[in-house]
Amino acid sequence: MRGEGRPVRAGTLYFQNESPGADKEANWLPAPKGPFLPLLRMYYPKATSPSILDGSWQIPPVVKVN
């Protein structure tokens, strides 16, 4: 998805208890009410840049919004 100020490959995921709306449900990851810990599982990361292995790629931050 393209967004102003975002790279072409950026996207938005919605981690929340209730649906963010029918138009956003494709990117909705249902989460429990209250605090939770999101985890990222990496399968066969690349050894060449950009790679999480050498630090040239970093996990984008999770931003809490109201």
Buried (B, 14 or more C-beta within 10 A) or exposed (E): EEEEEEEEEEEEEBBBEEEBEEEEEEEBEEBEEEEEEEEEEEEEEEEEEEEEEEEEEEEEEEEEEE
